[in-house]
Every structure is written in C-alpha cells, then in structure tokens.
Amino acid sequence: MNVLMINFPGEGHINPTLGIVKALINRGDSVHYVTTEVFKERIEGLGANTYLHPNHLKGRTPQNTSIHEFLQIHLRISLDILSIVRELADSISFDYVYHDTFGAGLLVKDYLNIPSISSSSSFVIPQDKFLEIIKSSTSSSNLSLEVEKENEALTEQIENGFGVKIKNPFQFLVNTADLNIVYTSREFQPGGEHINDSYTFIGPSITKRIQTHDFPLEELKGERVLYISMGTLLLGGEPFFKTCVEAFRDFKGKVVLSVGKNTNISKLGPFPGNFIVRNYIPQLEVLQHTDVFITHGGMNSTSEALYYEVPLVVIPQTNDQPMIANRLEELQAGYRIDPHEVSGKNLQEAVQLILSTPSYRENVKMLSKSFKESGGEKKALKAIDEYLALI
C-alpha cells in the first residue's frame, strides 16, 4: 500500500506517529511523509520517503502568536502541502491519507478523494471545548486588516487552486475522521469509557529517536535523578531555570536540566556539581533513569514519563497542558503547580512530596501498564485494515 502522511510540523504531533511509520514499513507498505527539514532525519531513519515544505513555525510559540496568525500559519502550510501532494499524485496512487487532527489533512483527503484516518496526539476533546482551549491559549490580539486580507487571499488560493473547500477557519484544528487513532489509553483519557468506537486507543507510541547525542547517561546510573524540561517551545525561560538551579543545588542526586534550543546556557551558569545542563536531552534514555520529572505537561512528555513509570511535577503553560495536569492530579500520578505559583520552595516541596509518597509511583505503574496493554501499533494497523476493508 502507498500511505500518504500529513502532519503539523511540531514535536508533539510528529513523534507519536513514528511508531506507526515503522510498523507500516516493517510490513512492506510504502510511506510518503510530507514534513519539514527538522524531522527529515528521524522519519527517513525509519525507511519512509520525506517531502519537505518550509518551516512556517520558526520563532513562533503559543505565547507570541494570535489565533488569527496561527490560522494563517495553517493556511500557508496547507498551501505548501497541497502543492507537494499535487506533484506526488502524478506518479503515486495513494491508498489513504493518515493525517493529524491539526493541519491540511481533510483538504488533502478531499483533493485526492481517498479515505482518511486521523491521528490524535492528545486527549479526545469535544470540538466546542477544544476551540475554547485554542482561543484562550494563543494570544488574543485583535485581527489586523493585514492578517485578515492575507488569510482571505490564502483561502482563495487554496480553494481555487485545488478545487477544495475550507468549511470553516477552525477546520485546521479539528481534522477528525471515521477512524481516529489516539496515542493514549482509555484509562488515562478523561471520560474514556464514554467515547465511541470511532476512536481507537493504542497507548503512546514510544519509538527510539534516530538521533545522535553526546549525553553522559553513565553518570545517572545508581543515582537518584531529577529531570527538568519545559518542552521545545518555551521562550524566555531563564528566570525559571535559575529558580530550579537555586532550588536543587543541594539535591541528593543528579539534576538533569534541558533548557531548549532557544536558551543561552552561558547566561544561566555557573552550575552546581550535581547538575547536567544541555540545550537538547535524549529524553527517552534519560527518563529510564529518572525518579521525578518536572515538566510543562505536554502530551508527548507526559506519556513518555508515565510509560517509564516516572511521576511528574507539572507546570502547565498552554494548549491542552492544564487539562493533562488536572488528569494527572485526579489519578495522583502527578502534582500540579500553576506558573504564577512557581518558587524554589514550591518546587522543592512538590519533589519531596512525590519522593516520599509511594502511591505516586504505584499509580504511574498502573498507567504505564494500561499504556503497554493498549495494543500499540499492531492494534492501529488492524483497525486501519478493518476500516479500509469496509470502504
């Protein structure tokens, strides 16, 4: 089979699909993945073909992007993706499109007139609630005339150039299909027992990244490890990182601090001897040695931590992170600190509470078990085959 993969070019959207890519290729399918340069190495490392479009997300975070600018980014990406797909369709006959809930997926489905399967990188959230979250998590500046005109021009270009219809501006944020693959367990999904069978819960896709690193993993062996990472999109995090350095300079064990690619490490130092600080951390490898993880609570990082039985201290920033933090608290698998309440004392107390309360570790073990028993890529491929057989 020829599988076309369309995704939103963000870590939290791309990484969950890598296990599916690998499983499809292992059984002999041909995977054609439209993405950006950032993800080329890890996708091609699995044996897929990649086709690249410009990275319109560069320098953008939810904190510095209005909802209208965010939709404009989606329009630009969609135009690029449709142009690539038009070219590919001349020589490749695609059997179906596997697409993220964000982005151009449904436009590509309509353009090629083929079946589509949706990939949900976070919890299943009712559409009205989801749009509420998006509006509140991107900056709410008024729609400028310039952005409005640009969005109208891009919409016209897409619709006239490809014969497709953008049904509403928020279509880019809710690309659901008749079959939706969800990378968590029903047990972790809020209200999972009430969600219909068009959603197939397969557990998180934990796939070893095909990336090189020089991180000294051997230094973590036999140590109590505190790992701190606020994801790839946090800008201006220096005050937070400095608070962490002060809070944990006397931590009995190793503190691994990932400051992201936008932070200048030399501005933060010097560091206590128990700290290992990097712009990039091989997260899956580090989590296997971690006792407590301080995080923003993105779905990717949360799932990876729970998979490796690591309790979390969550400081939710934006998007679905507050919802994920609430769910972790409900299940007593994590402790929530609101961003405006972050202090050295609160961080110390949260870490100490988790380390001294065995139920946190027991609860994350149960969630890890639910992830591992959800069926993974094998279940996803079975659901895809059954769905395609009905069409």
VEXLO-157183 format. One record per residue (C-alpha): residue in three letters; y, z, x. Coordinates in steps of 0.02 Angstrom, whole numbers, padded with zeros to 5 digits, always signed. Example, Ala and Ser with C-alpha at 12.3 -4.5 7.8 and 13.67 -1.06 7.14 Angstrom:
BEGIN
ALA-00225+00390+00615/SER-00053+00357+00684/
//
This chain:
BEGIN
MET+00000+00000+00000/ASN+00180-00030+00052/VAL+00282+00127+00019/LEU+00472+00124+00023/MET+00553+00292+00061/ILE+00734+00325+00016/ASN+00816+00490+00059/PHE+00979+00584+00080/PRO+01011+00599+00269/GLY+01007+00789+00283/GLU+00881+00900+00375/GLY+00834+00993+00215/HIS+00795+00830+00125/ILE+00708+00732+00264/ASN+00598+00867+00342/PRO+00496+00909+00184/THR+00445+00725+00169/LEU+00371+00712+00344/GLY+00201+00781+00292/ILE+00189+00651+00154/VAL+00236+00513+00278/LYS+00098+00571+00396/ALA-00032+00585+00256/LEU+00009+00410+00190/ILE-00003+00333+00363/ASN-00165+00426+00403/ARG-00248+00344+00252/GLY-00188+00172+00300/ASP-00031+00148+00194/SER+00121+00066+00270/VAL+00279+00174+00258/HIS+00454+00097+00267/TYR+00587+00234+00282/VAL+00773+00200+00261/THR+00871+00334+00355/THR+00999+00368+00494/GLU+00985+00370+00683/VAL+00969+00561+00683/PHE+00796+00553+00601/LYS+00729+00394+00682/GLU+00630+00481+00820/ARG+00539+00606+00710/ILE+00496+00479+00574/GLU+00439+00342+00694/GLY+00340+00475+00789/LEU+00228+00486+00634/GLY+00197+00299+00632/ALA+00322+00244+00499/ASN+00445+00099+00511/THR+00628+00150+00503/TYR+00781+00051+00447/LEU+00948+00130+00490/HIS+01113+00145+00398/PRO+01274+00228+00461/ASN+01288+00417+00452/HIS+01424+00447+00322/LEU+01392+00635+00331/LYS+01458+00657+00508/GLY+01576+00807+00515/ARG+01551+00843+00330/THR+01496+01011+00260/PRO+01499+01077+00080/GLN+01645+01186+00135/ASN+01756+01039+00183/THR+01703+00910+00053/SER+01762+00899-00128/ILE+01642+00847-00266/HIS+01731+00678-00279/GLU+01718+00648-00091/PHE+01535+00698-00099/LEU+01503+00569-00235/GLN+01597+00442-00128/ILE+01478+00478+00017/HIS+01333+00445-00103/LEU+01412+00280-00158/ARG+01434+00223+00022/ILE+01257+00273+00071/SER+01188+00187-00085/LEU+01279+00026-00044/ASP+01207+00029+00133/ILE+01031+00069+00071/LEU+01031-00066-00063/SER+01088-00194+00067/ILE+00943-00145+00182/VAL+00819-00147+00035/ARG+00876-00321-00019/GLU+00838-00385+00156/LEU+00669-00296+00165/ALA+00616-00359-00006/ASP+00622-00538+00059/SER+00470-00506+00169/ILE+00387-00348+00099/SER+00316-00322-00076/PHE+00336-00135-00110/ASP+00211-00044-00223/TYR+00327+00101-00264/VAL+00481+00194-00202/TYR+00468+00377-00152/HIS+00644+00450-00162/ASP+00739+00612-00151/THR+00822+00692-00303/PHE+00985+00656-00208/GLY+01045+00480-00175/ALA+01006+00299-00213/GLY+00825+00317-00270/LEU+00844+00267-00452/LEU+00960+00123-00408/VAL+00829+00056-00287/LYS+00693+00077-00420/ASP+00798-00023-00544/TYR+00844-00155-00415/LEU+00663-00186-00363/ASN+00592-00149-00536/ILE+00448-00046-00464/PRO+00379+00128-00503/SER+00467+00277-00426/ILE+00412+00451-00376/SER+00539+00588-00347/SER+00540+00713-00204/SER+00621+00882-00240/SER+00674+00976-00085/SER+00725+01134-00179/PHE+00682+01229-00338/VAL+00669+01133-00501/ILE+00836+01168-00584/PRO+00889+01113-00761/GLN+01015+00971-00748/ASP+01163+01063-00826/LYS+01138+01215-00714/PHE+01118+01104-00561/LEU+01281+01011-00592/GLU+01366+01180-00612/ILE+01300+01235-00441/ILE+01356+01072-00358/LYS+01531+01082-00432/SER+01553+01262-00377/SER+01480+01236-00203/THR+01585+01088-00148/SER+01771+01120-00126/SER+01861+01093-00290/SER+02014+00994-00236/ASN+02087+00878-00369/LEU+02034+00698-00374/SER+02161+00597-00273/LEU+02211+00424-00333/GLU+02149+00352-00168/VAL+01974+00429-00187/GLU+01967+00377-00371/LYS+02011+00196-00329/GLU+01887+00191-00185/ASN+01747+00262-00296/GLU+01784+00133-00431/ALA+01781-00009-00303/LEU+01617+00052-00228/THR+01538+00069-00402/GLU+01591-00108-00444/GLN+01522-00174-00279/ILE+01353-00091-00310/GLU+01338-00143-00492/ASN+01396-00323-00468/GLY+01310-00350-00301/PHE+01139-00284-00352/GLY+01132-00301-00541/VAL+01104-00114-00567/LYS+01198+00013-00673/ILE+01260+00184-00616/LYS+01228+00278-00778/ASN+01345+00421-00734/PRO+01432+00482-00574/PHE+01310+00628-00558/GLN+01157+00514-00559/PHE+01158+00531-00368/LEU+01120+00716-00383/VAL+00977+00712-00509/ASN+00856+00570-00470/THR+00707+00633-00569/ALA+00555+00526-00612/ASP+00399+00534-00721/LEU+00312+00612-00569/ASN+00407+00736-00462/ILE+00335+00812-00303/VAL+00403+00988-00270/TYR+00384+01069-00098/THR+00354+01247-00152/SER+00226+01346-00254/ARG+00237+01384-00440/GLU+00235+01567-00387/PHE+00396+01551-00288/GLN+00481+01435-00415/PRO+00586+01539-00537/GLY+00504+01523-00709/GLY+00368+01415-00629/GLU+00247+01449-00771/HIS+00365+01363-00897/ILE+00389+01200-00800/ASN+00300+01045-00868/ASP+00165+00945-00781/SER+00278+00802-00727/TYR+00315+00921-00582/THR+00177+00938-00453/PHE+00198+01091-00343/ILE+00118+01060-00173/GLY+00190+01200-00066/PRO+00308+01170+00080/SER+00272+01028+00199/ILE+00259+01110+00370/THR+00244+00968+00494/LYS+00266+00990+00681/ARG+00426+00900+00734/ILE+00406+00761+00860/GLN+00550+00825+00967/THR+00567+00885+01145/HIS+00640+01056+01189/ASP+00657+01174+01336/PHE+00649+01337+01239/PRO+00561+01480+01334/LEU+00432+01526+01200/GLU+00332+01628+01327/GLU+00474+01758+01329/LEU+00437+01801+01146/LYS+00254+01842+01170/GLY+00214+02025+01141/GLU+00396+02063+01092/ARG+00474+02115+00927/VAL+00580+01963+00883/LEU+00737+01947+00776/TYR+00784+01766+00743/ILE+00958+01718+00680/SER+01003+01543+00619/MET+01128+01488+00488/GLY+01067+01309+00475/THR+01133+01144+00539/LEU+01288+01131+00429/LEU+01381+01294+00465/LEU+01551+01262+00542/GLY+01667+01394+00615/GLY+01527+01522+00632/GLU+01592+01603+00793/PRO+01651+01766+00710/PHE+01481+01786+00627/PHE+01386+01755+00789/LYS+01497+01879+00881/THR+01460+02009+00746/CYS+01274+01978+00775/VAL+01292+01999+00963/GLU+01377+02168+00939/ALA+01255+02224+00802/PHE+01097+02186+00902/ARG+01144+02212+01084/ASP+01032+02367+01083/PHE+00892+02290+00978/LYS+00724+02342+01048/GLY+00652+02169+01074/LYS+00713+01989+01087/VAL+00854+01915+00983/VAL+00847+01726+00965/LEU+01016+01656+00910/SER+01033+01475+00854/VAL+01218+01431+00844/GLY+01201+01248+00788/LYS+01266+01092+00872/ASN+01449+01121+00822/THR+01470+01287+00915/ASN+01526+01303+01096/ILE+01409+01435+01170/SER+01527+01474+01315/LYS+01657+01539+01188/LEU+01532+01669+01124/GLY+01466+01743+01287/PRO+01428+01839+01390/PHE+01268+01891+01300/PRO+01161+02048+01318/GLY+01000+02025+01417/ASN+00891+02035+01260/PHE+00973+01878+01184/ILE+00914+01697+01198/VAL+01054+01583+01133/ARG+01040+01396+01105/ASN+01127+01257+01006/TYR+00956+01199+00948/ILE+00798+01303+00922/PRO+00621+01236+00890/GLN+00614+01336+00728/LEU+00431+01318+00680/GLU+00374+01378+00851/VAL+00497+01524+00855/LEU+00452+01582+00678/GLN+00272+01606+00732/HIS+00333+01748+00845/THR+00469+01817+00727/ASP+00472+01988+00640/VAL+00635+01965+00540/PHE+00737+01808+00509/ILE+00925+01815+00470/THR+00969+01652+00383/HIS+01084+01560+00261/GLY+00933+01542+00146/GLY+00918+01353+00139/MET+00755+01299+00057/ASN+00685+01223+00216/SER+00714+01377+00325/THR+00659+01496+00187/SER+00496+01401+00157/GLU+00456+01392+00342/ALA+00486+01579+00363/LEU+00379+01626+00213/TYR+00241+01507+00271/TYR+00234+01602+00436/GLU+00243+01771+00344/VAL+00418+01817+00404/PRO+00529+01925+00290/LEU+00712+01870+00278/VAL+00888+01938+00277/VAL+00983+01805+00178/ILE+01171+01772+00185/PRO+01187+01630+00058/GLN+01331+01509+00087/THR+01325+01366-00038/ASN+01221+01248-00149/ASP+01053+01324-00202/GLN+01059+01464-00071/PRO+01119+01603-00190/MET+00976+01558-00309/ILE+00850+01564-00166/ALA+00920+01731-00106/ASN+00904+01803-00282/ARG+00723+01744-00294/LEU+00680+01824-00127/GLU+00757+01989-00185/GLU+00663+01979-00352/LEU+00499+01960-00258/GLN+00550+02088-00124/ALA+00519+01961+00013/GLY+00698+01964+00075/TYR+00861+02062+00074/ARG+01025+01982+00019/ILE+01196+02011+00098/ASP+01344+01919+00020/PRO+01451+01826+00150/HIS+01605+01936+00118/GLU+01500+02093+00148/VAL+01435+02044+00320/SER+01465+02178+00451/GLY+01371+02239+00604/LYS+01320+02396+00510/ASN+01255+02300+00357/LEU+01156+02180+00466/GLN+01078+02325+00565/GLU+01033+02419+00405/ALA+00955+02264+00324/VAL+00847+02226+00477/GLN+00796+02409+00493/LEU+00750+02419+00308/ILE+00636+02267+00321/LEU+00554+02327+00481/SER+00520+02500+00409/THR+00461+02444+00235/PRO+00284+02372+00240/SER+00298+02296+00064/TYR+00415+02160+00129/ARG+00280+02099+00248/GLU+00146+02114+00112/ASN+00250+02014-00013/VAL+00286+01873+00108/LYS+00100+01866+00148/MET+00064+01838-00038/LEU+00194+01699-00047/SER+00125+01620+00111/LYS-00047+01622+00030/SER+00023+01538-00127/PHE+00102+01403-00017/LYS-00060+01371+00078/GLU-00161+01364-00084/SER-00041+01244-00174/GLY-00135+01090-00116/GLY-00011+01012+00005/GLU-00005+00827+00045/LYS-00183+00800-00017/LYS-00132+00857-00191/ALA+00027+00749-00183/LEU-00070+00592-00138/LYS-00196+00625-00278/ALA-00052+00646-00403/ILE+00030+00485-00340/ASP-00132+00385-00355/GLU-00168+00451-00530/TYR+00010+00414-00586/LEU+00009+00236-00516/ALA-00161+00203-00598/LEU-00083+00239-00769/ILE+00059+00114-00750/
//
